[in-house]
Amino acid sequence: MRNVDIRVPATSANLGPGFDALGLALGLHDEVSAALTGERGVHVTVEGEGAGEVDLGEGHLIVKAMRMAFDRMGQPQPEGIRLHCRNRIPHARGLGSSSAAVCAGILAARALADSELAANLSDDGVYALATEMEGHPDNVAPCLAGGLTVSWSDHDGLPHMLKLAPDQRIRPVVAIPRTRLSTEAARGLLPKDVPHKDASFNAGRAALLIAALTGRPEQGLLLAATEDRLHQHYRAPAMKASANLVERLRAVGVPAVVSGAGPTVLAFSTSDTQDLIAPEVGNDWHIQQMDVDPVGANVQFPETR
């Protein structure tokens, strides 16, 4: 039986103004042990997040990603797949759980494929396939690469990314609610068109955010840099508590945004604001300070068991 262990981080996308372009890898991880077996069929076990909820067969997202990766490499589909998932990333909370699963599945398939066929799926190919499955690259890029990422697609539709190192004086803090919200539902609230002035506003704020996150973490700059006019207020009716928390945090000077499609709230904590967050969050949220994951997805081959 051939085995591989994959570790993938949670991610926060958008970061306010960087809609579908900016992402951050967080120090919270799912771990997947994958094996190809001689037994026919798919066997999935899950502990932690999603246990008792997710599909334990062909419908599991990691299995789907593995199947697509095997096809992309030209690798015959295996007789049997066995997965054990240790999940810590909350589902449907805007922390990239689906991106983590997609990346884990693709990387697992490449690691378990015949070496000659695995060469058919480069790192760029992994990124492209993961983006294809997810539909947009802003969670996929930091999940694979770690750190702070800027992602975009060229004229042929191929995704690209640039990895940056955020200033270590900035600490992400997440406030995770009990309620869930699917990305599809959140995207359904967005208009097809936005005013030119709002697009221009966000372009300036996204550029400022890169500067603030990578070396100018002054409270005033971060607060201005995390302003958004493209998506958060359109989605607010679906996550009123999150929108209200973002407003309260920003009112006391904390740079706060909706994480991804929500409903988790992400705040950028500095020495000036670290004591201001918890009193505004209160007891109805799970609040956690996180490191930035600097390396992203990790692949390890355990000893043969």
Secondary structure as a PSIPRED ss2 file (coil, helix, strand):
# PSIPRED VFORMAT (PSIPRED V4.0)

   1 M C   1.000  0.000  0.000
   2 R E   0.000  0.000  1.000
   3 N E   0.000  0.000  1.000
   4 V E   0.000  0.000  1.000
   5 D E   0.000  0.000  1.000
   6 I E   0.000  0.000  1.000
   7 R E   0.000  0.000  1.000
   8 V E   0.000  0.000  1.000
   9 P E   0.000  0.000  1.000
  10 A E   0.000  0.000  1.000
  11 T E   0.000  0.000  1.000
  12 S E   0.000  0.000  1.000
  13 A E   0.000  0.000  1.000
  14 N C   1.000  0.000  0.000
  15 L C   1.000  0.000  0.000
  16 G C   1.000  0.000  0.000
  17 P C   1.000  0.000  0.000
  18 G C   1.000  0.000  0.000
  19 F C   1.000  0.000  0.000
  20 D C   1.000  0.000  0.000
  21 A C   1.000  0.000  0.000
  22 L E   0.000  0.000  1.000
  23 G E   0.000  0.000  1.000
  24 L E   0.000  0.000  1.000
  25 A E   0.000  0.000  1.000
  26 L E   0.000  0.000  1.000
  27 G E   0.000  0.000  1.000
  28 L E   0.000  0.000  1.000
  29 H E   0.000  0.000  1.000
  30 D E   0.000  0.000  1.000
  31 E E   0.000  0.000  1.000
  32 V E   0.000  0.000  1.000
  33 S E   0.000  0.000  1.000
  34 A E   0.000  0.000  1.000
  35 A E   0.000  0.000  1.000
  36 L E   0.000  0.000  1.000
  37 T E   0.000  0.000  1.000
  38 G C   1.000  0.000  0.000
  39 E C   1.000  0.000  0.000
  40 R C   1.000  0.000  0.000
  41 G E   0.000  0.000  1.000
  42 V E   0.000  0.000  1.000
  43 H E   0.000  0.000  1.000
  44 V E   0.000  0.000  1.000
  45 T E   0.000  0.000  1.000
  46 V E   0.000  0.000  1.000
  47 E E   0.000  0.000  1.000
  48 G E   0.000  0.000  1.000
  49 E C   1.000  0.000  0.000
  50 G C   1.000  0.000  0.000
  51 A C   1.000  0.000  0.000
  52 G C   1.000  0.000  0.000
  53 E C   1.000  0.000  0.000
  54 V C   1.000  0.000  0.000
  55 D C   1.000  0.000  0.000
  56 L C   1.000  0.000  0.000
  57 G C   1.000  0.000  0.000
  58 E C   1.000  0.000  0.000
  59 G C   1.000  0.000  0.000
  60 H C   1.000  0.000  0.000
  61 L H   0.000  1.000  0.000
  62 I H   0.000  1.000  0.000
  63 V H   0.000  1.000  0.000
  64 K H   0.000  1.000  0.000
  65 A H   0.000  1.000  0.000
  66 M H   0.000  1.000  0.000
  67 R H   0.000  1.000  0.000
  68 M H   0.000  1.000  0.000
  69 A H   0.000  1.000  0.000
  70 F H   0.000  1.000  0.000
  71 D H   0.000  1.000  0.000
  72 R H   0.000  1.000  0.000
  73 M H   0.000  1.000  0.000
  74 G C   1.000  0.000  0.000
  75 Q C   1.000  0.000  0.000
  76 P C   1.000  0.000  0.000
  77 Q C   1.000  0.000  0.000
  78 P C   1.000  0.000  0.000
  79 E C   1.000  0.000  0.000
  80 G E   0.000  0.000  1.000
  81 I E   0.000  0.000  1.000
  82 R E   0.000  0.000  1.000
  83 L E   0.000  0.000  1.000
  84 H E   0.000  0.000  1.000
  85 C E   0.000  0.000  1.000
  86 R E   0.000  0.000  1.000
  87 N E   0.000  0.000  1.000
  88 R C   1.000  0.000  0.000
  89 I C   1.000  0.000  0.000
  90 P C   1.000  0.000  0.000
  91 H C   1.000  0.000  0.000
  92 A C   1.000  0.000  0.000
  93 R C   1.000  0.000  0.000
  94 G C   1.000  0.000  0.000
  95 L C   1.000  0.000  0.000
  96 G C   1.000  0.000  0.000
  97 S H   0.000  1.000  0.000
  98 S H   0.000  1.000  0.000
  99 S H   0.000  1.000  0.000
 100 A H   0.000  1.000  0.000
 101 A H   0.000  1.000  0.000
 102 V H   0.000  1.000  0.000
 103 C H   0.000  1.000  0.000
 104 A H   0.000  1.000  0.000
 105 G H   0.000  1.000  0.000
 106 I H   0.000  1.000  0.000
 107 L H   0.000  1.000  0.000
 108 A H   0.000  1.000  0.000
 109 A H   0.000  1.000  0.000
 110 R H   0.000  1.000  0.000
 111 A H   0.000  1.000  0.000
 112 L H   0.000  1.000  0.000
 113 A C   1.000  0.000  0.000
 114 D C   1.000  0.000  0.000
 115 S H   0.000  1.000  0.000
 116 E H   0.000  1.000  0.000
 117 L H   0.000  1.000  0.000
 118 A H   0.000  1.000  0.000
 119 A C   1.000  0.000  0.000
 120 N C   1.000  0.000  0.000
 121 L C   1.000  0.000  0.000
 122 S C   1.000  0.000  0.000
 123 D H   0.000  1.000  0.000
 124 D H   0.000  1.000  0.000
 125 G H   0.000  1.000  0.000
 126 V H   0.000  1.000  0.000
 127 Y H   0.000  1.000  0.000
 128 A H   0.000  1.000  0.000
 129 L H   0.000  1.000  0.000
 130 A H   0.000  1.000  0.000
 131 T H   0.000  1.000  0.000
 132 E H   0.000  1.000  0.000
 133 M H   0.000  1.000  0.000
 134 E H   0.000  1.000  0.000
 135 G C   1.000  0.000  0.000
 136 H C   1.000  0.000  0.000
 137 P C   1.000  0.000  0.000
 138 D C   1.000  0.000  0.000
 139 N C   1.000  0.000  0.000
 140 V H   0.000  1.000  0.000
 141 A H   0.000  1.000  0.000
 142 P H   0.000  1.000  0.000
 143 C H   0.000  1.000  0.000
 144 L H   0.000  1.000  0.000
 145 A H   0.000  1.000  0.000
 146 G C   1.000  0.000  0.000
 147 G C   1.000  0.000  0.000
 148 L E   0.000  0.000  1.000
 149 T E   0.000  0.000  1.000
 150 V E   0.000  0.000  1.000
 151 S E   0.000  0.000  1.000
 152 W E   0.000  0.000  1.000
 153 S E   0.000  0.000  1.000
 154 D C   1.000  0.000  0.000
 155 H C   1.000  0.000  0.000
 156 D C   1.000  0.000  0.000
 157 G C   1.000  0.000  0.000
 158 L C   1.000  0.000  0.000
 159 P E   0.000  0.000  1.000
 160 H E   0.000  0.000  1.000
 161 M E   0.000  0.000  1.000
 162 L E   0.000  0.000  1.000
 163 K E   0.000  0.000  1.000
 164 L E   0.000  0.000  1.000
 165 A C   1.000  0.000  0.000
 166 P C   1.000  0.000  0.000
 167 D C   1.000  0.000  0.000
 168 Q C   1.000  0.000  0.000
 169 R C   1.000  0.000  0.000
 170 I C   1.000  0.000  0.000
 171 R E   0.000  0.000  1.000
 172 P E   0.000  0.000  1.000
 173 V E   0.000  0.000  1.000
 174 V E   0.000  0.000  1.000
 175 A E   0.000  0.000  1.000
 176 I E   0.000  0.000  1.000
 177 P C   1.000  0.000  0.000
 178 R C   1.000  0.000  0.000
 179 T C   1.000  0.000  0.000
 180 R C   1.000  0.000  0.000
 181 L C   1.000  0.000  0.000
 182 S C   1.000  0.000  0.000
 183 T H   0.000  1.000  0.000
 184 E H   0.000  1.000  0.000
 185 A H   0.000  1.000  0.000
 186 A H   0.000  1.000  0.000
 187 R H   0.000  1.000  0.000
 188 G C   1.000  0.000  0.000
 189 L C   1.000  0.000  0.000
 190 L C   1.000  0.000  0.000
 191 P C   1.000  0.000  0.000
 192 K C   1.000  0.000  0.000
 193 D C   1.000  0.000  0.000
 194 V C   1.000  0.000  0.000
 195 P C   1.000  0.000  0.000
 196 H H   0.000  1.000  0.000
 197 K H   0.000  1.000  0.000
 198 D H   0.000  1.000  0.000
 199 A H   0.000  1.000  0.000
 200 S H   0.000  1.000  0.000
 201 F H   0.000  1.000  0.000
 202 N H   0.000  1.000  0.000
 203 A H   0.000  1.000  0.000
 204 G H   0.000  1.000  0.000
 205 R H   0.000  1.000  0.000
 206 A H   0.000  1.000  0.000
 207 A H   0.000  1.000  0.000
 208 L H   0.000  1.000  0.000
 209 L H   0.000  1.000  0.000
 210 I H   0.000  1.000  0.000
 211 A H   0.000  1.000  0.000
 212 A H   0.000  1.000  0.000
 213 L H   0.000  1.000  0.000
 214 T C   1.000  0.000  0.000
 215 G C   1.000  0.000  0.000
 216 R C   1.000  0.000  0.000
 217 P C   1.000  0.000  0.000
 218 E C   1.000  0.000  0.000
 219 Q H   0.000  1.000  0.000
 220 G H   0.000  1.000  0.000
 221 L H   0.000  1.000  0.000
 222 L H   0.000  1.000  0.000
 223 L H   0.000  1.000  0.000
 224 A H   0.000  1.000  0.000
 225 A H   0.000  1.000  0.000
 226 T C   1.000  0.000  0.000
 227 E C   1.000  0.000  0.000
 228 D C   1.000  0.000  0.000
 229 R C   1.000  0.000  0.000
 230 L C   1.000  0.000  0.000
 231 H C   1.000  0.000  0.000
 232 Q H   0.000  1.000  0.000
 233 H H   0.000  1.000  0.000
 234 Y H   0.000  1.000  0.000
 235 R H   0.000  1.000  0.000
 236 A H   0.000  1.000  0.000
 237 P H   0.000  1.000  0.000
 238 A H   0.000  1.000  0.000
 239 M C   1.000  0.000  0.000
 240 K H   0.000  1.000  0.000
 241 A H   0.000  1.000  0.000
 242 S H   0.000  1.000  0.000
 243 A H   0.000  1.000  0.000
 244 N H   0.000  1.000  0.000
 245 L H   0.000  1.000  0.000
 246 V H   0.000  1.000  0.000
 247 E H   0.000  1.000  0.000
 248 R H   0.000  1.000  0.000
 249 L H   0.000  1.000  0.000
 250 R H   0.000  1.000  0.000
 251 A H   0.000  1.000  0.000
 252 V C   1.000  0.000  0.000
 253 G C   1.000  0.000  0.000
 254 V C   1.000  0.000  0.000
 255 P C   1.000  0.000  0.000
 256 A E   0.000  0.000  1.000
 257 V E   0.000  0.000  1.000
 258 V E   0.000  0.000  1.000
 259 S C   1.000  0.000  0.000
 260 G C   1.000  0.000  0.000
 261 A C   1.000  0.000  0.000
 262 G C   1.000  0.000  0.000
 263 P C   1.000  0.000  0.000
 264 T C   1.000  0.000  0.000
 265 V E   0.000  0.000  1.000
 266 L E   0.000  0.000  1.000
 267 A E   0.000  0.000  1.000
 268 F E   0.000  0.000  1.000
 269 S E   0.000  0.000  1.000
 270 T C   1.000  0.000  0.000
 271 S C   1.000  0.000  0.000
 272 D C   1.000  0.000  0.000
 273 T C   1.000  0.000  0.000
 274 Q C   1.000  0.000  0.000
 275 D C   1.000  0.000  0.000
 276 L C   1.000  0.000  0.000
 277 I H   0.000  1.000  0.000
 278 A H   0.000  1.000  0.000
 279 P H   0.000  1.000  0.000
 280 E H   0.000  1.000  0.000
 281 V H   0.000  1.000  0.000
 282 G C   1.000  0.000  0.000
 283 N C   1.000  0.000  0.000
 284 D C   1.000  0.000  0.000
 285 W C   1.000  0.000  0.000
 286 H E   0.000  0.000  1.000
 287 I E   0.000  0.000  1.000
 288 Q E   0.000  0.000  1.000
 289 Q E   0.000  0.000  1.000
 290 M C   1.000  0.000  0.000
 291 D C   1.000  0.000  0.000
 292 V E   0.000  0.000  1.000
 293 D C   1.000  0.000  0.000
 294 P C   1.000  0.000  0.000
 295 V C   1.000  0.000  0.000
 296 G C   1.000  0.000  0.000
 297 A C   1.000  0.000  0.000
 298 N E   0.000  0.000  1.000
 299 V E   0.000  0.000  1.000
 300 Q E   0.000  0.000  1.000
 301 F C   1.000  0.000  0.000
 302 P C   1.000  0.000  0.000
 303 E C   1.000  0.000  0.000
 304 T C   1.000  0.000  0.000
 305 R C   1.000  0.000  0.000
